[in-house]
């Protein structure tokens, strides 16, 4: 019997990319599928989106190689670039598009033998201050890259917004201004908009946008849910009741006895725990859906199971479905209960959780 399972709705995924494309209809879409498509399954997501997007983006070289092995032929952007000379050579051979964010990466490109041609993206540090060239370096580095024998069609410009998910934060305007100023008059495609900017900043519209978390129906905005932006949750994390027990008033449940029943009730035991990626720190009261109604998590989450208060009049049965998050129990407020964001809950699911895919046909 399958217990812990993440059901991925590919129709919802396609709905979301259409919604995002409508926000910036003049931008081509680079679908961000790093981290195994935020836990949704990189190859399945990429195949589902292949006719809707211009290209894909990942963080690591191995992720890009896996997409090629699964038959993805579109351009793949390496968001952090290549990490050594061998990766640089292979990136050119496999048609990847590395982001160039330091001089060492330029040196590796200079060493290529010219057998292959490569498109590149120059990372501009407009204010995130993690990766990229300082503003005063951009023009000289761009000019140098354009003259490399291995350069194919273009050297584009890319930067990353640090506060686009915070409405009214002036940092976003500053970054936009810097990006516009430093790239003015230079030839090459530009990409700046992430999910948050796509949804709220039509003025941040360049050649290509890079939707990430919003593809999966999750909002980048704290205190909100994706459905408020017309998005549909792609993942439903579900399991089953594996035990139902009578529970006396005043009795504890689970490790450390953190919760005591205030009444006689029925306790349901769910096959889901931190061994599956469901946080051990998830507090009592977290909403969990059982047979269409919300019941509270009670006690401490253990490695393989958690417990819920089904109520004194429960008529549930062993084997009944339990939804940890999904369209009817959004992940965003659940993440807030442990002081994190939906991104983290989605991506930290372990391999013990079976991924299954529905609505794959157009």
C-alpha positions in Angstrom: 0.0 0.0 0.0 1.3 3.4 -0.9 1.3 5.8 2.1 3.4 8.9 1.7 2.7 10.3 -1.8 3.2 13.6 -3.7 0.6 13.8 -6.5 1.7 16.2 -9.2 -1.0 17.7 -11.3 0.5 18.6 -14.6 -2.6 20.4 -15.8 -2.3 22.8 -12.9 1.4 23.3 -13.9 0.3 24.3 -17.4 -2.4 26.5 -16.1 0.2 28.4 -14.0 2.6 29.0 -16.9 -0.3 30.4 -19.0 -1.3 32.7 -16.1 2.3 33.9 -15.7 2.8 34.4 -19.5 -0.3 36.6 -19.5 1.3 39.0 -17.0 4.2 39.6 -19.4 3.1 38.5 -22.9 6.0 40.0 -24.6 8.6 38.1 -22.6 9.8 34.6 -23.3 9.7 32.3 -20.3 12.7 30.5 -18.8 11.1 27.9 -16.5 13.2 27.4 -13.3 13.3 23.7 -12.5 16.2 23.6 -10.1 16.1 21.4 -7.0 14.3 18.7 -9.0 11.7 21.3 -10.0 11.2 22.4 -6.4 10.6 18.8 -5.4 8.0 18.1 -8.2 10.3 16.0 -10.5 12.5 17.9 -12.9 12.1 15.7 -16.0 8.3 15.4 -15.7 7.9 19.1 -15.2 10.2 20.0 -18.0 8.4 17.7 -20.5 5.0 19.1 -19.4 6.2 22.7 -20.0 8.3 22.1 -23.1 5.8 23.5 -25.5 5.1 26.6 -23.3 8.5 27.9 -22.5 11.6 29.1 -24.3 14.1 27.4 -22.1 14.8 26.0 -18.6 17.1 27.0 -15.8 18.8 25.0 -13.1 21.4 25.7 -10.4 23.8 22.9 -10.9 25.5 21.2 -13.9 24.3 17.7 -12.9 20.7 18.9 -13.0 21.1 20.1 -16.5 22.7 16.8 -17.6 19.8 14.9 -16.2 17.3 17.0 -18.2 19.3 16.2 -21.4 19.3 12.5 -20.5 15.5 12.6 -20.2 15.3 14.1 -23.7 15.0 17.8 -23.0 16.5 19.5 -26.1 15.7 23.2 -25.3 18.4 25.6 -24.0 19.2 25.1 -20.3 20.6 28.1 -18.3 23.1 27.3 -15.6 22.1 29.9 -13.0 25.4 29.7 -11.0 27.5 29.0 -14.1 30.2 26.3 -14.4 32.3 25.3 -11.5 35.5 24.1 -13.3 37.1 23.7 -16.7 35.6 20.3 -17.4 32.0 21.5 -16.8 32.7 24.5 -19.0 33.7 22.2 -21.9 30.8 19.9 -21.4 28.4 22.9 -21.1 29.4 24.0 -24.6 29.1 20.4 -26.0 25.6 19.9 -24.5 24.3 23.3 -25.5 23.9 24.7 -22.0 23.9 28.4 -21.4 26.1 29.3 -18.4 25.7 32.4 -16.3 29.1 34.0 -16.0 29.5 35.6 -12.6 33.3 35.8 -12.0 36.6 36.2 -13.8 37.6 32.5 -13.2 34.6 31.4 -15.3 35.8 33.8 -18.0 39.2 32.2 -17.9 37.7 28.7 -18.3 35.8 29.9 -21.4 39.0 31.3 -22.8 40.6 27.8 -22.6 37.9 26.2 -24.8 39.2 24.8 -28.0 36.6 26.3 -30.2 35.0 23.0 -31.3 31.6 24.2 -30.0 29.8 27.5 -29.7 28.1 28.7 -26.6 25.5 31.3 -25.6 26.2 33.1 -22.3 24.6 35.2 -19.6 26.5 37.9 -17.8 25.5 38.2 -14.1 25.0 41.8 -13.0 25.1 42.5 -9.3 22.4 45.1 -9.0 22.0 44.8 -5.2 21.7 41.1 -4.1 25.4 41.1 -3.5 25.9 37.3 -3.7 27.1 36.7 -7.3 27.8 38.8 -10.3 30.0 41.6 -11.5 30.0 45.0 -10.0 28.3 47.7 -12.1 31.6 49.3 -13.1 32.9 45.9 -14.5 29.9 45.0 -16.6 30.7 46.7 -19.9 34.3 45.5 -20.0 33.4 41.9 -19.2 30.6 41.9 -21.7 32.8 43.3 -24.4 35.5 40.7 -23.7 33.0 37.8 -23.7 31.5 38.9 -27.0 35.0 38.6 -28.6 35.6 35.1 -27.4 35.9 32.6 -30.4 33.5 30.2 -28.7 30.7 32.8 -28.4 27.7 31.8 -30.4 24.7 34.2 -30.8 24.7 36.3 -27.7 25.9 37.3 -24.3 22.8 38.2 -22.4 22.3 40.1 -19.1 20.8 38.6 -16.0 20.3 39.9 -12.4 18.3 38.8 -9.4 15.8 40.8 -7.4 16.3 40.6 -3.6 13.1 42.2 -2.4 10.5 41.8 -5.2 8.3 39.8 -2.8 8.0 42.8 -0.5 5.4 45.2 -1.8 6.6 48.8 -2.0 10.3 48.0 -1.2 12.3 50.7 -2.9 15.2 48.2 -3.4 13.4 46.7 -6.4 13.2 50.1 -8.0 16.8 50.7 -7.4 17.8 47.4 -8.9 15.7 48.0 -11.9 17.3 51.4 -12.4 20.8 50.0 -12.1 20.0 47.2 -14.5 18.6 49.5 -17.1 21.5 52.0 -16.7 24.4 49.5 -16.9 23.0 47.6 -19.9 21.9 50.6 -21.9 23.3 50.5 -25.4 24.7 47.0 -25.0 23.5 44.2 -27.3 22.1 41.0 -25.8 18.8 39.7 -24.3 17.9 40.7 -20.7 16.3 38.8 -17.9 15.3 40.3 -14.5 11.8 39.3 -13.5 11.3 36.4 -11.1 8.0 35.1 -9.9 7.2 38.0 -7.7 8.1 40.6 -10.3 6.1 38.7 -13.0 3.0 38.9 -10.8 3.2 42.5 -9.6 5.7 44.6 -11.7 4.7 44.9 -15.4 7.4 47.5 -15.7 10.1 44.9 -15.1 9.5 43.4 -18.5 12.5 42.3 -20.6 13.3 39.7 -23.2 13.0 36.7 -20.9 11.4 36.2 -17.5 12.4 33.5 -15.0 9.3 32.1 -13.1 10.2 29.7 -10.3 8.0 29.0 -7.3 4.9 30.5 -9.0 5.0 27.7 -11.6 4.1 25.3 -8.9 1.1 27.3 -7.6 2.9 28.7 -4.6 3.0 32.5 -3.9 6.3 34.3 -3.3 4.4 36.7 -1.0 4.3 36.2 2.7 0.8 35.9 4.2 -0.8 35.0 1.0 -1.6 31.9 -1.1 -1.1 31.2 -4.8 -4.8 31.0 -5.5 -5.0 34.8 -4.8 -2.9 35.3 -8.0 -5.0 32.8 -10.0 -2.5 30.0 -9.5 -3.3 26.4 -8.8 -1.3 24.2 -6.4 0.5 21.6 -8.4 1.5 19.2 -5.5 -0.9 17.4 -3.2 1.1 15.7 -0.4 -1.0 12.9 1.0 -0.9 9.8 3.1 -3.2 7.5 5.0 -4.5 6.8 8.5 -2.7 3.7 9.7 -4.4 3.6 13.2 -7.3 5.1 15.0 -7.3 5.0 18.8 -9.6 6.1 21.6 -7.9 8.7 23.8 -8.7 9.7 27.3 -9.0 13.3 28.6 -5.7 14.5 30.1 -3.6 11.8 28.4 -0.5 12.8 26.3 0.5 11.5 22.9 3.9 11.1 21.3 7.4 11.9 22.3 7.9 14.2 25.3 4.1 14.3 25.9 3.9 17.8 24.5 0.1 17.7 24.0 -2.6 16.5 26.4 -6.2 15.9 25.4 -8.7 18.3 26.9 -11.5 15.8 26.3 -12.1 12.2 25.4 -11.4 12.0 21.7 -10.2 9.8 18.8 -6.6 10.0 17.7 -5.6 9.2 14.2 -2.1 8.1 13.3 -0.8 9.2 9.9 2.0 7.6 8.0 4.0 10.8 7.5 7.0 12.1 9.4 10.3 13.9 9.2 11.7 10.9 7.4 9.5 11.9 4.6 10.4 15.6 4.9 7.5 16.8 7.0 9.2 19.0 9.6 9.6 17.6 13.1 9.1 21.2 14.4 5.6 21.4 13.0 3.5 22.6 15.9 0.3 21.3 17.4 -2.7 22.8 15.7 -1.3 22.7 12.2 -4.2 22.0 9.8 -4.4 18.5 8.2 -7.2 17.4 6.1 -9.0 14.1 6.7 -12.0 13.0 4.7 -12.7 16.6 3.6 -12.4 18.3 7.0 -9.6 20.0 8.7 -8.3 18.5 12.0 -5.3 19.6 14.1 -2.0 17.9 14.3 -1.3 17.1 17.9 2.0 16.1 19.6 5.4 15.9 18.2 6.0 14.7 14.6 8.2 11.6 14.7 10.3 10.1 11.9 7.6 7.9 10.4 4.3 9.1 11.7 2.3 12.0 13.2 -0.9 12.2 15.1 -4.1 14.2 14.6 -7.1 14.8 16.8 -10.0 13.4 14.9 -12.6 14.5 17.5 -14.9 12.4 19.7 -17.5 11.7 17.1 -15.0 10.7 14.3 -16.2 8.0 11.9 -12.9 7.7 10.0 -11.4 4.4 9.1 -7.9 3.0 8.8 -6.8 3.5 5.2 -8.6 6.8 4.8 -6.8 9.5 2.8 -5.0 12.3 4.7 -3.9 15.5 2.9 -0.9 17.3 4.4 -1.0 20.1 1.8 -2.5 20.7 -1.6 -5.2 22.8 -3.3 -7.6 22.3 -0.4 -5.0 22.8 2.3 -2.5 25.3 1.0 1.2 24.9 1.8 1.9 28.6 2.4 0.2 29.0 5.8 1.6 25.6 6.9 5.1 26.8 6.2 4.5 29.9 8.2 3.8 27.8 11.2 7.5 26.7 11.3 8.9 30.1 10.3 9.7 29.1 6.7 8.3 29.4 3.2 6.5 27.0 0.9 9.6 26.5 -1.2 11.4 24.7 1.7 8.6 22.3 2.5 8.2 21.3 -1.2 11.9 20.8 -1.9 12.8 18.9 1.3 10.5 15.9 0.7 12.6 12.8 0.7 12.8 10.0 -1.8 10.6 7.9 0.5 7.7 10.0 -0.8 6.4 8.5 -4.0 5.8 11.0 -6.8 2.9 10.3 -9.1 1.7 12.4 -12.0 -1.8 13.1 -13.2 -3.4 15.0 -16.1 -0.3 14.7 -18.3 -2.2 15.1 -21.6 -2.8 18.6 -23.1 
